[in-house]
Amino acid sequence: MRFLAAIAVLVLLTGCPSRPKVPPIPPGGVVLAFGDSITHGTGATPEESYPTVLARETGFRVVNAGVPGEVTAEGLARLPEVLDRERPALMILCLGGNDIIRHLDSQQTASNLRAMIRMARERGISVVLVGVPAFSLTMDPPSYYGEIAGEFGIPYDGKSLPRILGSRALKADYIHPNGTGYRQLAMALTRLLHKSGAF
């Protein structure tokens, strides 16, 4: 009976999905923070933006490639030049909030996000995806964020921004964190990168 129980436990353990991993970022490697105003740091000083705080916490060179007001179609058009210029080891993709606010087609938004992830991975660049809340009563990100992360097997944070933007004390306005909120996002991403094997 003990032997059978041990086998059952082993089967359960091996059958459990493992946390998505990324290759370790090499010394001197670049992390690309790609997104819109939340990546840019709107609502706080440049020193308080999440890419700046993330760089301080991890020691990586983090490039802030956030463009306020950008939708995913514009991000998709902009991304090739940024990837070729910066040659990052890893990209943190946090985009789609403006698509949601403008009520753009969700299937096209999801398709654009998939295309950006595919583009990065074709260049050997790891990707971490950040879910943006739908600014509804639940503040949950649209389901396609989690679905995309699952499809590509990439690390995903779908909880931090909803939690931050659901707290008045952590945001500068309706859709942007304040300095404290950005710091909490950076710390959450630091933990995710560590758990995912980036460092």
C-alpha positions in Angstrom: 0.0 0.0 0.0 2.8 2.4 0.8 4.4 1.7 -2.6 1.1 2.4 -4.4 0.6 5.6 -2.4 4.1 6.7 -3.3 3.4 6.1 -7.0 0.2 8.0 -6.8 1.9 11.0 -5.2 4.6 10.9 -7.9 2.0 10.8 -10.6 0.2 13.8 -9.1 3.5 15.7 -8.8 4.6 15.1 -12.3 1.2 15.8 -13.7 1.1 19.3 -12.1 1.8 22.1 -14.6 5.1 23.8 -13.8 5.5 27.5 -13.5 6.6 29.0 -16.9 10.3 29.6 -17.0 12.6 32.0 -19.0 16.3 31.6 -19.6 18.5 33.5 -17.2 19.3 37.0 -18.3 23.0 37.2 -19.1 25.4 39.8 -17.6 24.8 43.0 -19.5 21.5 41.7 -20.9 18.8 44.2 -21.6 15.2 44.0 -20.3 12.7 45.8 -22.6 9.7 47.3 -20.9 7.3 47.7 -23.8 3.9 49.3 -23.4 1.8 52.5 -23.2 1.5 55.2 -20.5 1.7 52.7 -17.6 5.1 51.6 -18.8 6.1 55.2 -19.5 5.2 56.1 -16.0 2.4 58.7 -16.4 1.2 59.9 -13.0 4.7 59.8 -11.4 8.2 61.1 -11.9 10.5 59.3 -14.3 12.5 58.0 -11.4 9.3 56.4 -10.0 8.3 54.6 -13.2 8.2 50.8 -12.9 11.0 50.2 -15.4 13.3 52.6 -13.4 12.5 50.9 -10.1 12.8 47.4 -11.7 16.3 48.3 -12.9 17.3 49.4 -9.4 15.9 46.2 -7.8 17.3 43.7 -10.3 20.5 45.4 -11.5 19.5 44.9 -15.2 19.5 47.6 -17.7 15.8 48.2 -18.3 14.8 50.2 -21.3 11.6 52.1 -20.9 9.8 51.8 -24.3 6.4 53.1 -23.1 4.4 55.4 -25.4 1.3 57.1 -23.8 -1.9 56.6 -25.6 -0.7 53.8 -27.8 -3.0 51.0 -28.8 -1.8 47.4 -29.7 -1.9 48.0 -33.4 0.5 50.9 -33.0 2.6 48.9 -30.7 2.8 46.1 -33.2 4.0 48.5 -35.9 6.6 50.0 -33.6 8.0 46.9 -32.0 10.3 45.6 -34.8 12.5 48.7 -34.8 12.7 48.7 -31.0 13.6 45.0 -30.8 16.3 45.4 -33.5 17.7 48.5 -31.8 17.8 47.4 -28.2 18.3 43.6 -28.7 16.8 42.7 -25.3 17.2 39.3 -23.6 13.6 39.7 -22.3 10.6 41.9 -23.0 7.9 42.8 -20.5 4.8 43.4 -22.5 2.1 45.6 -20.8 -0.2 46.9 -23.5 -3.9 46.9 -24.4 -5.4 49.4 -21.9 -6.1 51.9 -24.6 -7.8 49.3 -26.7 -10.1 48.5 -23.8 -10.8 52.2 -23.1 -11.6 52.9 -26.8 -13.7 49.7 -27.0 -11.6 48.3 -29.9 -12.3 44.8 -31.1 -11.0 42.4 -28.5 -10.2 39.7 -31.0 -7.9 42.1 -32.9 -6.3 43.3 -29.6 -5.6 39.6 -28.7 -4.2 39.0 -32.2 -1.9 42.0 -31.9 -0.6 40.8 -28.6 0.1 37.3 -30.0 1.9 38.8 -33.0 4.1 40.9 -30.7 5.0 37.9 -28.5 5.7 35.8 -31.6 7.9 38.5 -33.1 10.0 38.7 -29.9 10.3 34.9 -29.6 11.4 34.6 -33.2 14.3 36.8 -32.3 15.2 34.6 -29.3 13.7 37.1 -26.8 11.9 35.9 -23.8 8.5 37.5 -22.9 6.6 38.3 -19.7 3.0 39.4 -20.1 1.2 41.8 -17.8 -2.6 41.8 -17.8 -4.3 45.2 -17.9 -7.6 45.5 -16.0 -10.9 46.1 -17.9 -11.9 48.9 -15.5 -15.1 47.1 -14.7 -16.5 46.3 -11.3 -14.2 43.3 -10.8 -11.2 45.0 -12.4 -10.1 41.7 -13.9 -8.0 41.7 -17.1 -9.9 40.4 -20.2 -9.6 36.7 -20.4 -7.5 36.7 -23.5 -4.4 37.8 -21.5 -4.3 34.6 -19.5 -5.2 32.6 -22.5 -2.3 34.0 -24.5 0.1 33.5 -21.7 -1.0 29.9 -21.5 -0.8 29.4 -25.3 2.8 30.6 -25.3 3.8 29.2 -22.0 5.1 32.5 -20.7 5.2 34.1 -17.2 2.1 36.2 -16.6 1.0 38.7 -14.0 -2.7 39.3 -14.1 -3.2 40.4 -10.5 -0.8 43.4 -9.8 -2.4 46.1 -12.0 -6.0 45.3 -11.0 -5.0 45.4 -7.3 -3.0 48.6 -7.7 -5.6 50.4 -9.8 -8.4 49.2 -7.5 -6.8 51.2 -4.7 -7.2 55.0 -4.5 -4.0 55.2 -2.4 -2.0 53.7 -5.2 -3.1 55.6 -8.2 -2.6 59.1 -9.6 -5.8 59.1 -11.6 -8.5 56.7 -12.8 -6.1 54.7 -15.0 -2.5 55.4 -13.8 -0.6 54.3 -10.7 1.2 56.9 -8.6 4.8 56.5 -7.5 3.9 54.0 -4.8 1.7 52.0 -7.2 4.5 51.8 -9.7 6.9 50.6 -7.1 4.5 47.8 -6.1 4.2 46.8 -9.8 8.0 46.8 -10.1 8.4 44.7 -7.0 5.8 42.2 -8.2 7.6 41.9 -11.5 10.9 41.5 -9.7 9.5 38.5 -7.8 8.0 37.1 -11.0 11.3 37.3 -12.9 13.1 35.7 -10.0 10.6 32.8 -9.7 10.7 32.4 -13.5 14.4 31.9 -13.5 15.5 35.2 -15.1 18.0 35.8 -12.3 
